[in-house]
Amino acid sequence: MEAQVSKDMVIADMLQIDPGIAAILMASGMHCIGCPSAQGESLEEAALVHGMDADVLVENVNDYLTKKRSN
């Protein structure tokens, strides 16, 4: 099975799947990718703090991963 992300995943674990995910999160307004909280905070928790929709972020990241695999 190919790697996919979910909103309960820790951001640091997502970045281990593909470091390119950082660019998607940053472009969405989540500029704290390198902060200590990102090492233990789930995507859903970070989205809540930043006033973002975690489901939209998950969809964007998984679309990126799917497109990357198809190339």
N, C-alpha and C positions, 0 to 999 in steps of 0.2 A: 504494500500500500504506500502511496506517495504521501509525503509530509504535508499536513494541513495544520493550520493554527485554529485555536478556539479562544474565546474570550476569557477562559479561566487559566490560560497559560501564562506563565511568568515571562515578562518581556525579555529577560536575559536568555531564556530557553528558546524563545522565538528567534532571536538573533543568531543563535547557534545553528538553527535550521538553515538560515540564509541571512548573511549580514546586510543584504540589500533591502531587507524589511525596514531597516532604520530609516532609509530615505523616504519610504512611504509614510511612516509614522511622523517623521519630521515635516513632510509636506502637508500633512493633515493638521499640523499645529502642535504636535507633541514633541517639544524640543528638549525634553529631559532624558533622552535615551541613555546618556552616559552617567546620569546621577545615581547615587547609591540606592535610591528607592526602586529604580528600574531593575535592580538585581533580585528583588524579592516581591515586586508588585505585579499583580496580574494585569493583563490588558484591560479587563473590565474595571479594575480599581483605578488605573491610570486614566482611563477614559472618563470616569466619573469625576475625578479631580479636575480634569481639563474641560468638562462640559461637552464631551463628545459622545457619539453613539458608538458603543463597542461593536455592535453588530455590523455597522457600516465599515469600521476598521477591519474586522475579520474578513468581510467580503472583499475588500480592496486587497488585503494581503494575500488571501487565497487565490484571487484572480491573478495577481502577480506571479505566484508560485506555479499556477497552472500554465500561464503563458510562457514562463521561463522553461518549464519542462518540455513544452511543445516545440521549442526552437532547437 
